[in-house]
Amino acid sequence: MPSRFSLQERKKIILLSTLIFLIVGAWSIFGPFGALKYYRVAGELKEVQTRNKGLTQANDNLRKEIIKLRTDPAYLEEVARKEFGLLKKNEVVYDFKPHEKRHH
């Protein structure tokens, strides 16, 4: 049974098919919606999700602290003393600085 295409025509078809395959393959990897872009965007998404999880935890911690500041007078006093150096009435603070070494 003779072939419909000559040897030269078959070579052209194979070459053209290979060229089309390479172009489509390159486009699917390097194109604007290709695999490289997908992996880059997937990495960025993972980073954003991790950051979001950390911020959510920080927000939860801040909400808990707000509740403690509003409802726990002892905690409020502790924070006021640490953060702002507040004292009770008739309370005196002695600040002993470390002794400096004298050079002879």
Secondary structure, 3 states (H helix, E strand, C coil): CCCCCCHHHHHHHHHHHHHHHHHHHHHHHHCCCCHHHHHHHHHHHHHHHHHHHHHHHHHHHHHHHHHHHHHCHHHHHHHHHHHHCCCCCCCCCCCCCCCCCCCC
